[in-house]
């Protein structure tokens, strides 16, 4: 399996390195080359190629369409960083910090345009379906980001509202990536829908795992500051459940930390994590996360493809589930 995944990853990396995107003005195109060179998991284009490989032996012909997914994902990251005023992306200066806000907006816009360039370079019989699939997903991702921003100014967010938001902001893109690969391989609608469902459910579990790692990850393995969500009062699944379940002294202490303007970050992380521990929040998050992972694997069983090929997707998902960073 590792050999097969390495081959697919190399196809994506080689395609990214071969792209020019544009040349003049350099200030417009250099940020695109910069953010695309920062690496990351490249999970979404990889899922597109894996989905295609379930039904076809060779996937080289759809690498550009897979790259379109990665371009779109990085476009959203570039604009998200502006909205969040995030200084870093993958441990390096964010585009709006390295250049400026306006350049980041324009470069992100060009990335989206280039994504369509790669999408339309495909068989005409698939093109209308591909564009419809991509456009629906792109709009949903924007809806999810808007909801996430709206939640920042709200005093309370329900569990269901949060789950609906992460489905749009994160999970649908994983589902679309898989469905795109299946569609380009000529798979029928039943297989496409099963893979989409698999991807959305795995995506939900993936985001809940991120929420969990932000609090409980091993500092030496985590790629960013442990407890960052606690410090920022970010409304994650863990905080929402804690606010729902805490009472008496626990609720008073949690409210105090949430309202505090001046505090020692390490002290706040330790105190809020202690409240989570007392309420069993880690276990509740793991339970919800595993519900989504189980639902995803149930959908995968409905895919009519050779067991050996499906096992590649299952084992890859297992890697995501067991990750520690």
C-alpha positions in Angstrom: 0.0 0.0 0.0 2.8 2.4 0.9 4.4 1.9 -2.5 1.1 2.7 -4.2 0.5 5.8 -2.1 4.1 7.0 -2.7 3.5 6.7 -6.5 0.3 8.7 -6.3 1.9 11.4 -4.1 4.8 11.7 -6.6 2.4 12.2 -9.5 0.8 15.1 -7.6 4.2 16.6 -6.4 5.6 16.4 -9.9 2.6 18.1 -11.4 2.7 20.9 -8.8 6.4 21.4 -9.5 5.8 21.6 -13.3 3.2 24.3 -13.1 4.1 27.9 -14.0 0.7 29.5 -13.1 1.8 32.7 -14.8 4.8 35.1 -14.9 3.8 38.8 -15.1 3.4 40.6 -12.9 5.7 38.4 -10.8 4.1 39.8 -7.6 0.8 38.1 -8.6 2.1 34.7 -9.3 5.0 34.2 -6.9 2.6 33.9 -3.9 0.9 31.0 -5.7 4.2 29.2 -6.2 5.1 29.9 -2.6 2.0 28.5 -1.0 1.9 25.5 -3.3 5.5 24.8 -2.4 4.8 24.6 1.4 3.6 21.1 1.1 1.0 19.9 3.5 -0.8 16.6 3.4 -2.1 17.1 -0.1 -4.9 14.8 1.1 -7.6 16.0 -1.3 -5.9 15.4 -4.7 -4.6 12.1 -3.3 -8.2 11.0 -2.5 -9.2 12.0 -6.1 -6.5 9.7 -7.5 -7.2 6.9 -5.1 -10.9 7.0 -6.0 -10.1 6.8 -9.7 -7.7 3.9 -9.1 -10.7 1.9 -7.6 -12.1 1.6 -11.2 -9.1 2.2 -13.5 -5.6 0.9 -13.6 -4.0 4.1 -14.6 -4.7 7.5 -13.1 -2.1 9.7 -14.8 -4.7 11.2 -17.1 -6.6 12.9 -14.2 -3.7 14.4 -12.3 -4.5 17.9 -13.5 -8.1 17.6 -12.3 -6.7 16.4 -8.9 -4.4 19.4 -8.9 -7.5 21.6 -9.4 -8.8 20.4 -6.1 -5.5 21.2 -4.4 -5.4 24.7 -5.9 -8.9 25.3 -4.7 -8.1 24.1 -1.2 -5.0 26.4 -1.0 -7.1 29.3 -2.4 -9.4 28.9 0.5 -6.5 28.7 2.9 -4.9 31.9 1.5 -8.2 33.8 2.0 -8.9 32.2 5.4 -5.5 33.4 6.6 -6.4 36.9 5.7 -9.8 36.7 7.4 -8.3 35.1 10.5 -5.2 37.4 10.5 -3.1 34.3 10.8 0.6 35.0 10.7 1.7 31.5 9.8 0.8 28.8 7.3 2.5 25.4 7.7 5.1 27.0 9.9 6.0 29.7 7.3 4.8 33.3 7.0 1.3 33.4 5.5 1.0 35.0 2.1 -0.6 38.2 3.4 2.3 38.6 5.8 5.1 37.8 3.4 3.6 40.1 0.7 0.5 42.1 1.7 -3.3 41.7 2.1 -4.3 42.9 -1.4 -1.7 40.7 -3.1 -3.0 37.7 -1.2 -6.6 38.4 -2.3 -5.6 38.7 -5.9 -3.3 35.8 -5.9 -6.0 33.7 -4.3 -8.4 34.8 -7.0 -6.0 33.6 -9.7 -5.6 30.3 -8.0 -9.3 29.7 -8.3 -9.2 30.7 -12.0 -6.3 28.2 -12.6 -8.3 25.5 -10.8 -11.0 25.9 -13.5 -8.3 25.8 -16.2 -7.3 22.4 -15.0 -10.9 21.1 -14.5 -12.0 21.9 -18.0 -9.0 20.1 -19.5 -11.0 16.8 -19.5 -13.3 14.7 -21.6 -16.3 16.7 -22.8 -18.8 14.0 -21.7 -17.7 14.5 -18.0 -17.3 18.3 -18.1 -20.8 19.5 -17.2 -21.0 17.1 -14.3 -17.6 18.0 -13.0 -18.3 21.7 -13.1 -21.6 21.3 -11.3 -20.0 19.1 -8.7 -17.1 21.5 -8.1 -19.3 24.6 -8.0 -21.7 23.1 -5.5 -18.8 22.1 -3.2 -17.1 25.5 -3.6 -20.2 27.4 -2.6 -20.7 25.1 0.4 -17.1 25.7 1.6 -17.7 29.4 1.5 -20.9 28.9 3.4 -19.0 27.0 6.0 -16.4 29.7 6.4 -19.1 32.4 6.8 -20.8 30.4 9.5 -17.4 29.9 11.3 -16.9 33.6 11.3 -20.4 34.3 12.5 -19.9 31.9 15.4 -16.9 34.0 16.6 -19.3 36.8 17.6 -22.0 34.6 19.1 -22.2 33.8 22.8 -23.4 30.3 22.2 -23.3 27.7 19.4 -25.2 24.4 19.5 -23.5 21.0 18.8 -25.6 20.6 15.7 -24.8 24.0 14.4 -21.1 23.3 14.8 -21.4 19.9 13.1 -23.3 21.5 10.2 -20.5 24.2 9.9 -17.6 21.7 9.8 -19.5 19.6 7.3 -19.6 22.5 4.9 -16.2 24.0 5.7 -14.1 20.8 5.7 -15.9 17.6 5.0 -17.7 18.2 1.7 -14.4 19.0 0.0 -13.1 15.5 0.9 -16.3 14.0 -0.3 -16.1 15.9 -3.6 -12.5 14.9 -4.1 -13.5 11.3 -4.0 -16.6 11.7 -6.1 -14.5 13.6 -8.7 -12.1 10.7 -9.1 -14.9 8.2 -9.4 -16.7 10.3 -11.9 -13.6 10.7 -14.1 -13.1 6.9 -13.9 -16.6 6.4 -15.3 -18.0 4.9 -12.1 -21.8 4.8 -11.8 -23.9 7.1 -9.5 -24.2 4.5 -6.8 -20.5 4.2 -6.4 -20.0 8.0 -6.7 -22.5 8.6 -3.9 -21.1 5.9 -1.7 -17.6 7.4 -2.0 -18.9 10.9 -1.4 -20.6 9.7 1.8 -17.4 8.0 2.8 -15.4 11.2 2.3 -17.9 13.5 4.1 -18.0 11.2 7.1 -14.3 10.7 7.2 -14.0 14.5 6.9 -16.2 15.1 9.9 -14.2 12.6 12.0 -11.0 14.3 10.6 -12.1 17.7 11.9 -13.2 16.4 15.3 -9.8 14.7 15.6 -8.2 18.1 14.9 -10.2 19.6 17.7 -9.1 16.8 20.0 -5.4 17.0 19.0 -5.4 20.8 19.6 -6.0 20.0 23.3 -4.6 16.6 23.9 -1.8 16.1 21.3 1.8 15.3 22.3 3.7 18.7 22.2 6.7 17.1 20.6 4.6 15.7 17.7 2.0 18.4 17.2 2.8 20.9 14.4 1.4 23.9 16.2 0.8 25.2 19.7 -1.1 22.7 21.8 -4.1 24.5 23.4 -4.3 27.2 20.8 -8.1 26.8 20.5 -8.5 27.1 24.3 -6.3 30.3 24.3 -8.5 31.8 21.5 -11.8 30.7 23.0 -12.5 29.0 19.7 -15.9 27.3 19.6 -14.8 23.7 18.9 -16.8 20.6 19.7 -14.9 20.3 23.0 -15.8 23.8 24.2 -19.4 23.5 23.0 -19.9 20.2 24.9 -18.2 21.7 28.0 -20.5 24.7 28.0 -23.5 22.3 27.6 -22.5 20.0 30.4 -20.7 22.2 33.0 -22.6 23.3 36.1 -22.0 24.9 39.4 -18.3 25.6 40.2 -17.1 24.1 36.9 -19.3 26.4 34.9 -18.3 29.4 36.9 -14.6 28.6 36.4 -15.1 28.0 32.7 -17.0 31.3 32.2 -14.3 33.1 34.1 -11.5 31.8 31.8 -13.6 32.6 28.7 -14.2 36.2 29.8 -10.7 36.9 31.0 -8.7 39.3 28.8 -5.3 39.2 30.6 -4.1 35.7 31.5 -1.1 33.3 31.3 -1.7 31.1 28.3 -0.2 28.0 29.8 -2.3 28.5 33.0 -5.5 28.9 31.0 -4.8 25.8 28.9 -4.1 23.7 32.0 -7.3 25.0 33.8 -9.7 24.5 30.9 -8.2 21.1 30.0 -8.8 20.1 33.6 -12.5 21.1 33.3 -12.7 19.0 30.1 -11.1 16.1 31.9 -13.7 16.4 34.8 -16.6 16.4 32.3 -15.3 13.5 30.2 -15.1 15.8 27.1 -12.2 13.8 25.5 -14.2 10.6 25.6 -17.4 12.3 24.3 -15.4 13.8 21.4 -13.8 10.4 20.6 -17.2 8.8 20.6 -18.6 11.3 18.2 -15.5 11.1 16.0 -15.7 7.3 15.8 -19.4 7.5 14.9 -18.4 9.4 11.8 -15.5 7.1 11.0 -17.7 4.0 11.4 -20.4 5.6 9.1 -17.7 6.3 6.6 -16.4 2.8 6.5 -20.0 1.5 6.2 -20.4 3.7 3.0 -17.1 2.3 1.7 -18.4 -1.2 1.9 -21.1 -0.2 -0.6 -18.6 0.7 -3.3 -18.5 -2.0 -6.0 -14.8 -2.3 -6.6 -12.3 -5.0 -5.9 -11.6 -5.6 -2.2 -7.8 -5.1 -2.7 -8.4 -1.7 -4.3 -10.9 -0.6 -1.6 -8.4 -1.7 1.1 -6.0 1.1 -0.2 -8.6 3.7 0.6 -9.5 2.1 3.9 -5.9 1.8 5.1 -5.2 5.4 4.0 -8.2 6.6 6.1 -6.9 4.5 9.0 -3.6 6.5 8.8 -5.6 9.7 9.1 -7.6 8.3 12.1 -4.5 7.3 13.9 -2.4 10.4 13.2 -0.9 12.3 16.1 -0.3 15.7 14.4 
